[in-house]
Amino acid sequence: MKVVAFNSSARLDGNTAILLKTALGELEREGIQTELIQLAKEQIPGCGACYRCFKQKDERCSVDTDPVNDYIAKMAAADGILLGSPVYFADITANMKALIERCGMVSRANDDLYQRKVGAGVVAVRRGGAIHAFNSLNHFFTIGQMVIVGSSYWNIGIGREPGEVLSDAEGIQTMKTLGKNMAWLLKTVGLSNRYGG
Ligand SMILES: Cc1cc2nc3c(=O)[nH]c(=O)nc-3n(C[C@H](O)[C@H](O)[C@H](O)COP(=O)(O)O)c2cc1C
């Protein structure tokens, strides 16, 4: 089984990456393969509303000049998906919004490509807007027939400078619990989904 995580921060290996890696660490301890994809060096355009994905239905975005088609394939191949974003102006980053628009449209054009996969959003925040950003991430899962996994708190870690989230003990614990719960869900619900149950 595999979980793929996306970090949409403009900062490589910052707080969002730390939070995601904490959850992924628990998944690995449970024998689940993981991959972290960081978008820091990418500038991903949003959906251009060409609707070619609905005509072609080939599980691809018609824009092939950036890595989004690789990301779509990685999501489709995974059993679980984590979407991580820092809060930028009380919401997710522009790259995460673009990822959601394009992967989301291709999913809709292909009979909900990621349906019944297990998913969760993860948010790094300095002070305000975390719940709003968390909700924005969850929109991706709920429209796509995915199953959202919860934790002991909403999946938020508090910090400003890279590494500061490590001082947020409750945030780190929330990520560990999230990873454990995701592993449990994957091993029960996820397997039956994968084999058509
Ligand atoms: C453009 C920009 C906008 C931000 N807006 C907010 C905000 O609205 N609320 C907040 O609490 N923090 C805000 N922050 C701070 C980041 O959310 C915070 O530093 C977070 O830990 C960054 O995570 P990262 O290290 O993964 O990039 C903003 C940072 C940037 C660069």
Ligand as a Chemical Component Dictionary entry (heavy atoms), coordinates in Angstrom:
data_LIG
# 
_chem_comp.id                   LIG 
_chem_comp.type                 NON-POLYMER 
_chem_comp.pdbx_formal_charge   0 
_chem_comp.three_letter_code    LIG 
# 
loop_
_chem_comp_atom.comp_id 
_chem_comp_atom.atom_id 
_chem_comp_atom.alt_atom_id 
_chem_comp_atom.type_symbol 
_chem_comp_atom.charge 
_chem_comp_atom.model_Cartn_x 
_chem_comp_atom.model_Cartn_y 
_chem_comp_atom.model_Cartn_z 
_chem_comp_atom.pdbx_ordinal 
LIG C1  C1  C 0 2.616  34.839 1.471  1  
LIG C2  C2  C 0 2.426  34.364 2.899  2  
LIG C3  C3  C 0 1.222  34.543 3.506  3  
LIG C4  C4  C 0 1.001  34.113 4.811  4  
LIG N1  N1  N 0 -0.232 34.290 5.365  5  
LIG C5  C5  C 0 -0.462 33.827 6.619  6  
LIG C6  C6  C 0 -1.752 33.953 7.205  7  
LIG O1  O1  O 0 -2.721 34.410 6.603  8  
LIG N2  N2  N 0 -1.926 33.493 8.469  9  
LIG C7  C7  C 0 -0.907 32.946 9.182  10 
LIG O2  O2  O 0 -1.105 32.563 10.321 11 
LIG N3  N3  N 0 0.329  32.795 8.650  12 
LIG C8  C8  C 0 0.570  33.209 7.383  13 
LIG N4  N4  N 0 1.811  33.043 6.814  14 
LIG C9  C9  C 0 2.859  32.332 7.590  15 
LIG C10 C10 C 0 2.977  30.840 7.236  16 
LIG O3  O3  O 0 1.708  30.215 7.181  17 
LIG C11 C11 C 0 3.846  30.128 8.273  18 
LIG O4  O4  O 0 5.125  30.726 8.311  19 
LIG C12 C12 C 0 3.982  28.651 8.000  20 
LIG O5  O5  O 0 4.633  28.020 9.082  21 
LIG C13 C13 C 0 4.818  28.402 6.735  22 
LIG O6  O6  O 0 4.947  27.026 6.497  23 
LIG P1  P1  P 0 6.143  26.454 5.577  24 
LIG O7  O7  O 0 7.406  26.549 6.425  25 
LIG O8  O8  O 0 5.755  25.069 5.252  26 
LIG O9  O9  O 0 6.206  27.344 4.382  27 
LIG C14 C14 C 0 2.061  33.475 5.516  28 
LIG C15 C15 C 0 3.313  33.303 4.887  29 
LIG C16 C16 C 0 3.488  33.733 3.589  30 
LIG C17 C17 C 0 4.825  33.511 2.906  31 
# 
loop_
_chem_comp_bond.comp_id 
_chem_comp_bond.atom_id_1 
_chem_comp_bond.atom_id_2 
_chem_comp_bond.value_order 
_chem_comp_bond.pdbx_ordinal 
LIG C1  C2  SING 1  
LIG C2  C3  SING 2  
LIG C2  C16 DOUB 3  
LIG C3  C4  DOUB 4  
LIG C4  N1  SING 5  
LIG C4  C14 SING 6  
LIG N1  C5  DOUB 7  
LIG C5  C6  SING 8  
LIG C5  C8  SING 9  
LIG C6  O1  DOUB 10 
LIG C6  N2  SING 11 
LIG N2  C7  SING 12 
LIG C7  O2  DOUB 13 
LIG C7  N3  SING 14 
LIG N3  C8  DOUB 15 
LIG C8  N4  SING 16 
LIG N4  C9  SING 17 
LIG N4  C14 SING 18 
LIG C9  C10 SING 19 
LIG C10 O3  SING 20 
LIG C10 C11 SING 21 
LIG C11 O4  SING 22 
LIG C11 C12 SING 23 
LIG C12 O5  SING 24 
LIG C12 C13 SING 25 
LIG C13 O6  SING 26 
LIG O6  P1  SING 27 
LIG P1  O7  DOUB 28 
LIG P1  O8  SING 29 
LIG P1  O9  SING 30 
LIG C14 C15 DOUB 31 
LIG C15 C16 SING 32 
LIG C16 C17 SING 33 
# 
